[in-house]
């Protein structure tokens, strides 16, 4: 079975051009269950450069599906047997003003749109820069 990946290496995902955010915003809780944005933000912000994009996206899916720990390996294999949307489609990059840096190991960290680090990664020739997906059609 083919395995797909969403991981980037030495790359920076910039905030979407149509994002309403002017700074990195903590995603608000919108109910009793955590949203995709809440789960992703907590994982990446609490432990920068610990997880890959694949780790974050699968854990978000697994949390929302409520999988048992004993099923995680098989469910992850099934999840990545099909192509998945990467962090360019995350609400963090599309709505909440966070850029995502992937280091040489593919591990990710968040940087606020108005931070010096965001500016540094955006202008670093050694880092591939890509824009987050737009939310609206032009």
Secondary structure, 3 states (H helix, E strand, C coil): CCCCCCCCCCEEEECCCCCCCCCCCCCCCCCCCCCHHHHHHHHHHHCCCCCEHHHHHHHHHHHHHCCCHHHHHHHHHHHCCCCCCCHHHCHHHHCCCEEEEECCCCEEEEEECCCHHHHHHHCCCCCEEEECCCCCCC
